[in-house]
Amino acid sequence: MMDEIRQRGIILDELKEQLSAGTISIGTAVKRLRNEVTGLRQEQFAGMCKISLRTLRQIEQDEGNPTLQTLNAVFKPFGMRVGIVPLRRG
C-alpha cells in the first residue's frame, strides 16, 4: 500500500515537471494521470470530474478546445490546476 502511494507521488511529480517544461501535452498527462494514478476507465473519470465522456476523450487526444474550467475540473483530483508560467529563456 505504501509503495503504491509513493509510486503515485512519483508519477505526479514527474508529470508536473514535464507539463511545466512543456515536454508533454496536456492530453497525454491527463491520460497518464487517469490510468496510472486513479486506474479509472474514461467513463468513471469523466463522471467524477463532471464532464462529458466526449470532452474527456477530446482532451486525452489533444483535440477540441477545452475551457480552463474544464481543464481545472480534470486536474483538481490531483491537486493541480491550469496556470500561467513564464517562458524559459535558453
PDB file as gemmi writes it, atoms N, CA and C in Angstrom:
CRYST1    1.000    1.000    1.000  90.00  90.00  90.00 P 1                      
ATOM      1  N   MET A   1       0.828  -1.203   0.000  1.00  0.00           N  
ATOM      2  CA  MET A   1       0.000   0.000   0.000  1.00  0.00           C  
ATOM      3  C   MET A   1       0.867   1.259   0.000  1.00  0.00           C  
ATOM      4  N   MET A   2       1.877   1.280   0.860  1.00  0.00           N  
ATOM      5  CA  MET A   2       2.753   2.441   0.944  1.00  0.00           C  
ATOM      6  C   MET A   2       3.526   2.627  -0.354  1.00  0.00           C  
ATOM      7  N   ASP A   3       3.935   1.508  -0.979  1.00  0.00           N  
ATOM      8  CA  ASP A   3       4.652   1.592  -2.247  1.00  0.00           C  
ATOM      9  C   ASP A   3       3.768   2.186  -3.338  1.00  0.00           C  
ATOM     10  N   GLU A   4       2.473   1.825  -3.338  1.00  0.00           N  
ATOM     11  CA  GLU A   4       1.539   2.381  -4.321  1.00  0.00           C  
ATOM     12  C   GLU A   4       1.412   3.886  -4.155  1.00  0.00           C  
ATOM     13  N   ILE A   5       1.286   4.337  -2.927  1.00  0.00           N  
ATOM     14  CA  ILE A   5       1.160   5.771  -2.651  1.00  0.00           C  
ATOM     15  C   ILE A   5       2.428   6.498  -3.076  1.00  0.00           C  
ATOM     16  N   ARG A   6       3.557   5.925  -2.759  1.00  0.00           N  
ATOM     17  CA  ARG A   6       4.846   6.522  -3.135  1.00  0.00           C  
ATOM     18  C   ARG A   6       4.969   6.591  -4.660  1.00  0.00           C  
ATOM     19  N   GLN A   7       4.579   5.514  -5.340  1.00  0.00           N  
ATOM     20  CA  GLN A   7       4.656   5.467  -6.804  1.00  0.00           C  
ATOM     21  C   GLN A   7       3.744   6.520  -7.430  1.00  0.00           C  
ATOM     22  N   ARG A   8       2.552   6.695  -6.885  1.00  0.00           N  
ATOM     23  CA  ARG A   8       1.634   7.722  -7.398  1.00  0.00           C  
ATOM     24  C   ARG A   8       2.239   9.113  -7.229  1.00  0.00           C  
ATOM     25  N   GLY A   9       2.887   9.344  -6.097  1.00  0.00           N  
ATOM     26  CA  GLY A   9       3.546  10.629  -5.865  1.00  0.00           C  
ATOM     27  C   GLY A   9       4.660  10.876  -6.867  1.00  0.00           C  
ATOM     28  N   ILE A  10       5.409   9.836  -7.184  1.00  0.00           N  
ATOM     29  CA  ILE A  10       6.490   9.951  -8.166  1.00  0.00           C  
ATOM     30  C   ILE A  10       5.915  10.289  -9.537  1.00  0.00           C  
ATOM     31  N   ILE A  11       4.833   9.619  -9.913  1.00  0.00           N  
ATOM     32  CA  ILE A  11       4.186   9.886 -11.204  1.00  0.00           C  
ATOM     33  C   ILE A  11       3.689  11.327 -11.253  1.00  0.00           C  
ATOM     34  N   LEU A  12       3.028  11.778 -10.189  1.00  0.00           N  
ATOM     35  CA  LEU A  12       2.532  13.160 -10.143  1.00  0.00           C  
ATOM     36  C   LEU A  12       3.667  14.164 -10.285  1.00  0.00           C  
ATOM     37  N   ASP A  13       4.741  13.960  -9.545  1.00  0.00           N  
ATOM     38  CA  ASP A  13       5.882  14.876  -9.621  1.00  0.00           C  
ATOM     39  C   ASP A  13       6.480  14.901 -11.023  1.00  0.00           C  
ATOM     40  N   GLU A  14       6.611  13.726 -11.616  1.00  0.00           N  
ATOM     41  CA  GLU A  14       7.173  13.618 -12.965  1.00  0.00           C  
ATOM     42  C   GLU A  14       6.313  14.371 -13.978  1.00  0.00           C  
ATOM     43  N   LEU A  15       5.006  14.169 -13.902  1.00  0.00           N  
ATOM     44  CA  LEU A  15       4.103  14.820 -14.851  1.00  0.00           C  
ATOM     45  C   LEU A  15       4.047  16.327 -14.634  1.00  0.00           C  
ATOM     46  N   LYS A  16       4.088  16.763 -13.387  1.00  0.00           N  
ATOM     47  CA  LYS A  16       4.112  18.207 -13.112  1.00  0.00           C  
ATOM     48  C   LYS A  16       5.343  18.846 -13.742  1.00  0.00           C  
ATOM     49  N   GLU A  17       6.476  18.183 -13.591  1.00  0.00           N  
ATOM     50  CA  GLU A  17       7.725  18.700 -14.154  1.00  0.00           C  
ATOM     51  C   GLU A  17       7.651  18.742 -15.683  1.00  0.00           C  
ATOM     52  N   GLN A  18       7.140  17.676 -16.284  1.00  0.00           N  
ATOM     53  CA  GLN A  18       7.039  17.619 -17.741  1.00  0.00           C  
ATOM     54  C   GLN A  18       6.061  18.659 -18.275  1.00  0.00           C  
ATOM     55  N   LEU A  19       4.942  18.847 -17.594  1.00  0.00           N  
ATOM     56  CA  LEU A  19       3.981  19.870 -18.015  1.00  0.00           C  
ATOM     57  C   LEU A  19       4.591  21.260 -17.915  1.00  0.00           C  
ATOM     58  N   SER A  20       5.274  21.515 -16.828  1.00  0.00           N  
ATOM     59  CA  SER A  20       5.904  22.815 -16.618  1.00  0.00           C  
ATOM     60  C   SER A  20       6.968  23.094 -17.674  1.00  0.00           C  
ATOM     61  N   ALA A  21       7.704  22.059 -18.063  1.00  0.00           N  
ATOM     62  CA  ALA A  21       8.768  22.206 -19.058  1.00  0.00           C  
ATOM     63  C   ALA A  21       8.228  22.188 -20.485  1.00  0.00           C  
ATOM     64  N   GLY A  22       6.956  21.804 -20.643  1.00  0.00           N  
ATOM     65  CA  GLY A  22       6.365  21.737 -21.974  1.00  0.00           C  
ATOM     66  C   GLY A  22       6.815  20.541 -22.784  1.00  0.00           C  
ATOM     67  N   THR A  23       7.268  19.489 -22.104  1.00  0.00           N  
ATOM     68  CA  THR A  23       7.744  18.300 -22.812  1.00  0.00           C  
ATOM     69  C   THR A  23       6.684  17.213 -22.937  1.00  0.00           C  
ATOM     70  N   ILE A  24       5.493  17.475 -22.411  1.00  0.00           N  
ATOM     71  CA  ILE A  24       4.381  16.530 -22.509  1.00  0.00           C  
ATOM     72  C   ILE A  24       3.120  17.344 -22.767  1.00  0.00           C  
ATOM     73  N   SER A  25       2.223  16.792 -23.563  1.00  0.00           N  
ATOM     74  CA  SER A  25       0.972  17.503 -23.840  1.00  0.00           C  
ATOM     75  C   SER A  25       0.007  17.344 -22.670  1.00  0.00           C  
ATOM     76  N   ILE A  26      -0.934  18.248 -22.591  1.00  0.00           N  
ATOM     77  CA  ILE A  26      -1.963  18.157 -21.550  1.00  0.00           C  
ATOM     78  C   ILE A  26      -2.726  16.847 -21.695  1.00  0.00           C  
ATOM     79  N   GLY A  27      -3.063  16.492 -22.927  1.00  0.00           N  
ATOM     80  CA  GLY A  27      -3.812  15.262 -23.158  1.00  0.00           C  
ATOM     81  C   GLY A  27      -3.083  14.021 -22.681  1.00  0.00           C  
ATOM     82  N   THR A  28      -1.806  13.938 -22.992  1.00  0.00           N  
ATOM     83  CA  THR A  28      -1.003  12.799 -22.555  1.00  0.00           C  
ATOM     84  C   THR A  28      -0.910  12.760 -21.035  1.00  0.00           C  
ATOM     85  N   ALA A  29      -0.740  13.925 -20.431  1.00  0.00           N  
ATOM     86  CA  ALA A  29      -0.665  13.991 -18.969  1.00  0.00           C  
ATOM     87  C   ALA A  29      -1.971  13.529 -18.331  1.00  0.00           C  
ATOM     88  N   VAL A  30      -3.095  13.993 -18.856  1.00  0.00           N  
ATOM     89  CA  VAL A  30      -4.399  13.607 -18.308  1.00  0.00           C  
ATOM     90  C   VAL A  30      -4.598  12.099 -18.437  1.00  0.00           C  
ATOM     91  N   LYS A  31      -4.266  11.560 -19.585  1.00  0.00           N  
ATOM     92  CA  LYS A  31      -4.438  10.120 -19.793  1.00  0.00           C  
ATOM     93  C   LYS A  31      -3.564   9.318 -18.827  1.00  0.00           C  
ATOM     94  N   ARG A  32      -2.315   9.739 -18.652  1.00  0.00           N  
ATOM     95  CA  ARG A  32      -1.430   9.042 -17.709  1.00  0.00           C  
ATOM     96  C   ARG A  32      -1.940   9.170 -16.278  1.00  0.00           C  
ATOM     97  N   LEU A  33      -2.396  10.353 -15.905  1.00  0.00           N  
ATOM     98  CA  LEU A  33      -2.939  10.539 -14.555  1.00  0.00           C  
ATOM     99  C   LEU A  33      -4.133   9.619 -14.330  1.00  0.00           C  
ATOM    100  N   ARG A  34      -5.035   9.606 -15.295  1.00  0.00           N  
ATOM    101  CA  ARG A  34      -6.229   8.767 -15.165  1.00  0.00           C  
ATOM    102  C   ARG A  34      -5.848   7.296 -15.050  1.00  0.00           C  
ATOM    103  N   ASN A  35      -4.979   6.840 -15.928  1.00  0.00           N  
ATOM    104  CA  ASN A  35      -4.608   5.420 -15.946  1.00  0.00           C  
ATOM    105  C   ASN A  35      -3.703   5.020 -14.792  1.00  0.00           C  
ATOM    106  N   GLU A  36      -2.632   5.768 -14.597  1.00  0.00           N  
ATOM    107  CA  GLU A  36      -1.587   5.347 -13.667  1.00  0.00           C  
ATOM    108  C   GLU A  36      -1.830   5.755 -12.219  1.00  0.00           C  
ATOM    109  N   VAL A  37      -2.591   6.820 -12.011  1.00  0.00           N  
ATOM    110  CA  VAL A  37      -2.842   7.267 -10.638  1.00  0.00           C  
ATOM    111  C   VAL A  37      -4.203   6.795 -10.142  1.00  0.00           C  
ATOM    112  N   THR A  38      -5.248   6.967 -10.959  1.00  0.00           N  
ATOM    113  CA  THR A  38      -6.581   6.568 -10.490  1.00  0.00           C  
ATOM    114  C   THR A  38      -6.964   5.155 -10.905  1.00  0.00           C  
ATOM    115  N   GLY A  39      -6.480   4.719 -12.066  1.00  0.00           N  
ATOM    116  CA  GLY A  39      -6.868   3.404 -12.572  1.00  0.00           C  
ATOM    117  C   GLY A  39      -8.304   3.350 -13.061  1.00  0.00           C  
ATOM    118  N   LEU A  40      -8.928   4.511 -13.235  1.00  0.00           N  
ATOM    119  CA  LEU A  40     -10.331   4.563 -13.649  1.00  0.00           C  
ATOM    120  C   LEU A  40     -10.476   4.485 -15.167  1.00  0.00           C  
ATOM    121  N   ARG A  41     -11.618   3.948 -15.596  1.00  0.00           N  
ATOM    122  CA  ARG A  41     -11.977   3.991 -17.012  1.00  0.00           C  
ATOM    123  C   ARG A  41     -12.395   5.416 -17.358  1.00  0.00           C  
ATOM    124  N   GLN A  42     -12.379   5.736 -18.646  1.00  0.00           N  
ATOM    125  CA  GLN A  42     -12.752   7.079 -19.079  1.00  0.00           C  
ATOM    126  C   GLN A  42     -14.134   7.475 -18.566  1.00  0.00           C  
ATOM    127  N   GLU A  43     -15.089   6.560 -18.640  1.00  0.00           N  
ATOM    128  CA  GLU A  43     -16.455   6.866 -18.212  1.00  0.00           C  
ATOM    129  C   GLU A  43     -16.490   7.250 -16.735  1.00  0.00           C  
ATOM    130  N   GLN A  44     -15.777   6.495 -15.916  1.00  0.00           N  
ATOM    131  CA  GLN A  44     -15.754   6.756 -14.478  1.00  0.00           C  
ATOM    132  C   GLN A  44     -15.083   8.095 -14.171  1.00  0.00           C  
ATOM    133  N   PHE A  45     -13.951   8.337 -14.818  1.00  0.00           N  
ATOM    134  CA  PHE A  45     -13.204   9.562 -14.553  1.00  0.00           C  
ATOM    135  C   PHE A  45     -13.979  10.789 -15.024  1.00  0.00           C  
ATOM    136  N   ALA A  46     -14.601  10.702 -16.190  1.00  0.00           N  
ATOM    137  CA  ALA A  46     -15.404  11.819 -16.697  1.00  0.00           C  
ATOM    138  C   ALA A  46     -16.533  12.136 -15.719  1.00  0.00           C  
ATOM    139  N   GLY A  47     -17.190  11.108 -15.215  1.00  0.00           N  
ATOM    140  CA  GLY A  47     -18.258  11.310 -14.241  1.00  0.00           C  
ATOM    141  C   GLY A  47     -17.753  11.952 -12.962  1.00  0.00           C  
ATOM    142  N   MET A  48     -16.599  11.507 -12.490  1.00  0.00           N  
ATOM    143  CA  MET A  48     -16.014  12.062 -11.277  1.00  0.00           C  
ATOM    144  C   MET A  48     -15.697  13.545 -11.460  1.00  0.00           C  
ATOM    145  N   CYS A  49     -15.247  13.908 -12.660  1.00  0.00           N  
ATOM    146  CA  CYS A  49     -14.880  15.303 -12.952  1.00  0.00           C  
ATOM    147  C   CYS A  49     -16.073  16.148 -13.397  1.00  0.00           C  
ATOM    148  N   LYS A  50     -17.217  15.505 -13.559  1.00  0.00           N  
ATOM    149  CA  LYS A  50     -18.442  16.179 -14.009  1.00  0.00           C  
ATOM    150  C   LYS A  50     -18.270  16.819 -15.385  1.00  0.00           C  
ATOM    151  N   ILE A  51     -17.638  16.041 -16.285  1.00  0.00           N  
ATOM    152  CA  ILE A  51     -17.524  16.449 -17.679  1.00  0.00           C  
ATOM    153  C   ILE A  51     -18.031  15.300 -18.535  1.00  0.00           C  
ATOM    154  N   SER A  52     -18.317  15.577 -19.791  1.00  0.00           N  
ATOM    155  CA  SER A  52     -18.821  14.516 -20.661  1.00  0.00           C  
ATOM    156  C   SER A  52     -17.686  13.585 -21.080  1.00  0.00           C  
ATOM    157  N   LEU A  53     -18.058  12.369 -21.418  1.00  0.00           N  
ATOM    158  CA  LEU A  53     -17.093  11.391 -21.905  1.00  0.00           C  
ATOM    159  C   LEU A  53     -16.432  11.912 -23.180  1.00  0.00           C  
ATOM    160  N   ARG A  54     -17.218  12.514 -24.044  1.00  0.00           N  
ATOM    161  CA  ARG A  54     -16.685  13.070 -25.299  1.00  0.00           C  
ATOM    162  C   ARG A  54     -15.616  14.128 -25.019  1.00  0.00           C  
ATOM    163  N   THR A  55     -15.876  14.995 -24.050  1.00  0.00           N  
ATOM    164  CA  THR A  55     -14.908  16.036 -23.704  1.00  0.00           C  
ATOM    165  C   THR A  55     -13.617  15.421 -23.190  1.00  0.00           C  
ATOM    166  N   LEU A  56     -13.712  14.427 -22.317  1.00  0.00           N  
ATOM    167  CA  LEU A  56     -12.512  13.767 -21.801  1.00  0.00           C  
ATOM    168  C   LEU A  56     -11.728  13.120 -22.931  1.00  0.00           C  
ATOM    169  N   ARG A  57     -12.422  12.445 -23.822  1.00  0.00           N  
ATOM    170  CA  ARG A  57     -11.736  11.807 -24.950  1.00  0.00           C  
ATOM    171  C   ARG A  57     -11.005  12.845 -25.799  1.00  0.00           C  
ATOM    172  N   GLN A  58     -11.662  13.977 -26.046  1.00  0.00           N  
ATOM    173  CA  GLN A  58     -11.021  15.036 -26.831  1.00  0.00           C  
ATOM    174  C   GLN A  58      -9.778  15.573 -26.119  1.00  0.00           C  
ATOM    175  N   ILE A  59      -9.879  15.770 -24.817  1.00  0.00           N  
ATOM    176  CA  ILE A  59      -8.722  16.262 -24.054  1.00  0.00           C  
ATOM    177  C   ILE A  59      -7.573  15.263 -24.155  1.00  0.00           C  
ATOM    178  N   GLU A  60      -7.861  13.995 -23.919  1.00  0.00           N  
ATOM    179  CA  GLU A  60      -6.815  12.974 -23.932  1.00  0.00           C  
ATOM    180  C   GLU A  60      -6.185  12.804 -25.310  1.00  0.00           C  
ATOM    181  N   GLN A  61      -6.917  13.164 -26.359  1.00  0.00           N  
ATOM    182  CA  GLN A  61      -6.389  13.056 -27.723  1.00  0.00           C  
ATOM    183  C   GLN A  61      -5.846  14.393 -28.223  1.00  0.00           C  
ATOM    184  N   ASP A  62      -5.746  15.372 -27.320  1.00  0.00           N  
ATOM    185  CA  ASP A  62      -5.272  16.719 -27.671  1.00  0.00           C  
ATOM    186  C   ASP A  62      -6.081  17.319 -28.814  1.00  0.00           C  
ATOM    187  N   GLU A  63      -7.381  17.122 -28.739  1.00  0.00           N  
ATOM    188  CA  GLU A  63      -8.293  17.675 -29.734  1.00  0.00           C  
ATOM    189  C   GLU A  63      -9.269  18.609 -29.039  1.00  0.00           C  
ATOM    190  N   GLY A  64     -10.040  19.321 -29.819  1.00  0.00           N  
ATOM    191  CA  GLY A  64     -11.030  20.227 -29.252  1.00  0.00           C  
ATOM    192  C   GLY A  64     -10.365  21.453 -28.661  1.00  0.00           C  
ATOM    193  N   ASN A  65     -11.150  22.199 -27.919  1.00  0.00           N  
ATOM    194  CA  ASN A  65     -10.671  23.442 -27.314  1.00  0.00           C  
ATOM    195  C   ASN A  65     -11.306  23.573 -25.932  1.00  0.00           C  
ATOM    196  N   PRO A  66     -10.816  22.784 -24.958  1.00  0.00           N  
ATOM    197  CA  PRO A  66     -11.449  22.798 -23.634  1.00  0.00           C  
ATOM    198  C   PRO A  66     -11.266  24.140 -22.930  1.00  0.00           C  
ATOM    199  N   THR A  67     -12.229  24.489 -22.122  1.00  0.00           N  
ATOM    200  CA  THR A  67     -12.142  25.721 -21.338  1.00  0.00           C  
ATOM    201  C   THR A  67     -11.208  25.504 -20.152  1.00  0.00           C  
ATOM    202  N   LEU A  68     -10.772  26.600 -19.560  1.00  0.00           N  
ATOM    203  CA  LEU A  68      -9.959  26.499 -18.344  1.00  0.00           C  
ATOM    204  C   LEU A  68     -10.741  25.797 -17.242  1.00  0.00           C  
ATOM    205  N   GLN A  69     -12.030  26.078 -17.172  1.00  0.00           N  
ATOM    206  CA  GLN A  69     -12.882  25.452 -16.155  1.00  0.00           C  
ATOM    207  C   GLN A  69     -12.869  23.928 -16.315  1.00  0.00           C  
ATOM    208  N   THR A  70     -12.970  23.460 -17.546  1.00  0.00           N  
ATOM    209  CA  THR A  70     -12.959  22.024 -17.801  1.00  0.00           C  
ATOM    210  C   THR A  70     -11.608  21.415 -17.448  1.00  0.00           C  
ATOM    211  N   LEU A  71     -10.532  22.062 -17.870  1.00  0.00           N  
ATOM    212  CA  LEU A  71      -9.196  21.549 -17.552  1.00  0.00           C  
ATOM    213  C   LEU A  71      -8.958  21.534 -16.046  1.00  0.00           C  
ATOM    214  N   ASN A  72      -9.411  22.564 -15.363  1.00  0.00           N  
ATOM    215  CA  ASN A  72      -9.257  22.596 -13.906  1.00  0.00           C  
ATOM    216  C   ASN A  72     -10.057  21.481 -13.244  1.00  0.00           C  
ATOM    217  N   ALA A  73     -11.225  21.158 -13.789  1.00  0.00           N  
ATOM    218  CA  ALA A  73     -12.029  20.064 -13.243  1.00  0.00           C  
ATOM    219  C   ALA A  73     -11.292  18.733 -13.380  1.00  0.00           C  
ATOM    220  N   VAL A  74     -10.560  18.574 -14.475  1.00  0.00           N  
ATOM    221  CA  VAL A  74      -9.820  17.335 -14.722  1.00  0.00           C  
ATOM    222  C   VAL A  74      -8.584  17.235 -13.825  1.00  0.00           C  
ATOM    223  N   PHE A  75      -7.915  18.346 -13.593  1.00  0.00           N  
ATOM    224  CA  PHE A  75      -6.689  18.323 -12.790  1.00  0.00           C  
ATOM    225  C   PHE A  75      -6.942  18.424 -11.285  1.00  0.00           C  
ATOM    226  N   LYS A  76      -8.113  18.902 -10.876  1.00  0.00           N  
ATOM    227  CA  LYS A  76      -8.416  19.101  -9.455  1.00  0.00           C  
ATOM    228  C   LYS A  76      -8.225  17.842  -8.601  1.00  0.00           C  
ATOM    229  N   PRO A  77      -8.660  16.662  -9.057  1.00  0.00           N  
ATOM    230  CA  PRO A  77      -8.472  15.469  -8.218  1.00  0.00           C  
ATOM    231  C   PRO A  77      -7.010  15.160  -7.887  1.00  0.00           C  
ATOM    232  N   PHE A  78      -6.096  15.770  -8.628  1.00  0.00           N  
ATOM    233  CA  PHE A  78      -4.667  15.526  -8.423  1.00  0.00           C  
ATOM    234  C   PHE A  78      -3.982  16.701  -7.726  1.00  0.00           C  
ATOM    235  N   GLY A  79      -4.792  17.639  -7.240  1.00  0.00           N  
ATOM    236  CA  GLY A  79      -4.240  18.790  -6.539  1.00  0.00           C  
ATOM    237  C   GLY A  79      -3.549  19.783  -7.456  1.00  0.00           C  
ATOM    238  N   MET A  80      -3.990  19.832  -8.706  1.00  0.00           N  
ATOM    239  CA  MET A  80      -3.380  20.735  -9.680  1.00  0.00           C  
ATOM    240  C   MET A  80      -4.457  21.584 -10.350  1.00  0.00           C  
ATOM    241  N   ARG A  81      -4.006  22.682 -10.955  1.00  0.00           N  
ATOM    242  CA  ARG A  81      -4.885  23.498 -11.774  1.00  0.00           C  
ATOM    243  C   ARG A  81      -4.046  24.138 -12.869  1.00  0.00           C  
ATOM    244  N   VAL A  82      -4.710  24.632 -13.883  1.00  0.00           N  
ATOM    245  CA  VAL A  82      -4.032  25.266 -15.004  1.00  0.00           C  
ATOM    246  C   VAL A  82      -3.609  26.667 -14.583  1.00  0.00           C  
ATOM    247  N   GLY A  83      -2.413  27.067 -14.972  1.00  0.00           N  
ATOM    248  CA  GLY A  83      -1.922  28.394 -14.609  1.00  0.00           C  
ATOM    249  C   GLY A  83      -1.008  28.957 -15.674  1.00  0.00           C  
ATOM    250  N   ILE A  84      -0.588  30.161 -15.447  1.00  0.00           N  
ATOM    251  CA  ILE A  84       0.330  30.832 -16.353  1.00  0.00           C  
ATOM    252  C   ILE A  84       1.737  30.683 -15.792  1.00  0.00           C  
ATOM    253  N   VAL A  85       2.642  30.249 -16.638  1.00  0.00           N  
ATOM    254  CA  VAL A  85       4.037  30.106 -16.226  1.00  0.00           C  
ATOM    255  C   VAL A  85       4.912  30.916 -17.176  1.00  0.00           C  
ATOM    256  N   PRO A  86       6.001  31.458 -16.672  1.00  0.00           N  
ATOM    257  CA  PRO A  86       6.874  32.246 -17.544  1.00  0.00           C  
ATOM    258  C   PRO A  86       7.576  31.362 -18.570  1.00  0.00           C  
ATOM    259  N   LEU A  87       7.828  31.943 -19.735  1.00  0.00           N  
ATOM    260  CA  LEU A  87       8.601  31.236 -20.747  1.00  0.00           C  
ATOM    261  C   LEU A  87      10.042  31.150 -20.284  1.00  0.00           C  
ATOM    262  N   ARG A  88      10.638  30.034 -20.531  1.00  0.00           N  
ATOM    263  CA  ARG A  88      12.039  29.860 -20.149  1.00  0.00           C  
ATOM    264  C   ARG A  88      12.917  30.367 -21.284  1.00  0.00           C  
ATOM    265  N   ARG A  89      13.887  31.134 -20.921  1.00  0.00           N  
ATOM    266  CA  ARG A  89      14.819  31.637 -21.934  1.00  0.00           C  
ATOM    267  C   ARG A  89      16.047  30.753 -21.941  1.00  0.00           C  
ATOM    268  N   GLY A  90      16.428  30.333 -23.138  1.00  0.00           N  
ATOM    269  CA  GLY A  90      17.553  29.418 -23.234  1.00  0.00           C  
ATOM    270  C   GLY A  90      18.710  30.019 -23.796  1.00  0.00           C  
TER     271      GLY A  90                                                      
END                                                                             
